[in-house]
Amino acid sequence: MAAEPKRISVPANSELGRLLEEATLATLVLESNGALYRINRMEREHEDIWAGYDPKKVRETIRKTAGAWADLDAKDLIERLYRAREDGSRANNRP
């Protein structure tokens, strides 16, 4: 029977943590004393996205929020969105 892998927590801002970030893009191969070690990112077990789902709460929330934007002027909102896109929303000192 195969042993369970040992799990080691690595701080994201450490040198190793930054190296592991590269493993999200491609498999890394480390070499130490002639031995090669493959490092690649593992996918987590898929979580049940429906865990805790309560259809009654969902329906109630939909009832409560239905019509919440009914008083908005859609044309005005769209014009302001387009204007904001043209003007840009980033500060001038940001790339």
C-alpha positions as CSV (number, residue, x, y, z in Angstrom):
1,M,0.0,0.0,0.0
2,A,1.4,3.4,-1.0
3,A,2.1,5.9,1.7
4,E,0.1,9.1,1.7
5,P,2.1,12.1,0.5
6,K,3.4,14.4,3.2
7,R,1.8,17.8,3.1
8,I,4.1,20.8,3.8
9,S,2.7,24.3,4.1
10,V,4.8,26.9,2.1
11,P,4.3,30.6,2.7
12,A,3.2,32.3,-0.6
13,N,5.7,35.2,-0.2
14,S,8.7,32.8,0.4
15,E,11.3,32.0,-2.3
16,L,9.8,28.5,-2.6
17,G,6.3,29.9,-2.7
18,R,7.2,32.1,-5.6
19,L,8.8,29.2,-7.4
20,L,5.7,27.1,-6.8
21,E,3.6,29.8,-8.5
22,E,5.5,28.9,-11.7
23,A,4.3,25.3,-11.3
24,T,0.8,26.6,-12.0
25,L,1.8,27.4,-15.6
26,A,4.0,24.4,-16.3
27,T,5.6,21.4,-14.6
28,L,8.9,22.2,-13.0
29,V,11.9,19.8,-12.8
30,L,14.3,20.3,-9.9
31,E,17.7,18.7,-9.8
32,S,19.6,17.9,-6.6
33,N,22.8,15.8,-6.6
34,G,21.8,14.3,-9.9
35,A,18.3,13.3,-8.8
36,L,15.4,14.8,-10.7
37,Y,12.1,15.9,-8.9
38,R,9.0,16.7,-10.8
39,I,6.7,19.4,-9.4
40,N,3.3,20.2,-10.8
41,R,0.2,21.7,-9.4
42,M,-2.4,19.2,-8.2
43,E,-6.1,19.9,-8.6
44,R,-7.9,19.9,-5.3
45,E,-10.7,17.5,-4.8
46,H,-13.8,18.9,-6.4
47,E,-16.0,20.5,-3.8
48,D,-19.7,19.9,-3.9
49,I,-21.0,23.2,-5.2
50,W,-24.5,22.3,-4.1
51,A,-23.5,21.7,-0.5
52,G,-25.6,23.9,1.7
53,Y,-27.9,24.8,-1.2
54,D,-31.4,25.7,0.1
55,P,-33.9,26.3,-2.8
56,K,-36.3,27.9,-0.4
57,K,-33.8,30.6,0.5
58,V,-32.9,31.1,-3.1
59,R,-36.6,31.7,-4.0
60,E,-37.0,34.0,-1.1
61,T,-34.0,36.1,-2.1
62,I,-35.2,36.3,-5.7
63,R,-38.6,37.5,-4.4
64,K,-36.9,40.1,-2.2
65,T,-34.7,41.5,-4.9
66,A,-37.0,41.3,-7.9
67,G,-37.6,44.8,-9.2
68,A,-34.9,46.4,-7.2
69,W,-33.6,48.3,-10.2
70,A,-37.0,49.1,-11.7
71,D,-36.6,52.8,-11.0
72,L,-33.2,53.1,-12.8
73,D,-33.1,55.0,-16.1
74,A,-31.5,52.3,-18.3
75,K,-30.4,54.6,-21.1
76,D,-28.7,57.0,-18.6
77,L,-27.0,54.0,-16.9
78,I,-25.7,52.7,-20.2
79,E,-24.5,56.2,-21.2
80,R,-22.6,56.6,-18.0
81,L,-21.0,53.1,-18.3
82,Y,-19.7,53.9,-21.8
83,R,-18.5,57.3,-20.7
84,A,-16.6,55.7,-17.8
85,R,-15.0,53.2,-20.1
86,E,-13.8,56.0,-22.4
87,D,-12.5,58.1,-19.5
88,G,-10.9,55.1,-17.9
89,S,-11.2,54.0,-14.3
90,R,-7.5,53.5,-13.5
91,A,-5.4,56.1,-11.7
92,N,-2.9,57.8,-13.9
93,N,0.0,56.3,-12.0
94,R,-1.1,52.7,-12.7
95,P,0.1,50.8,-15.8
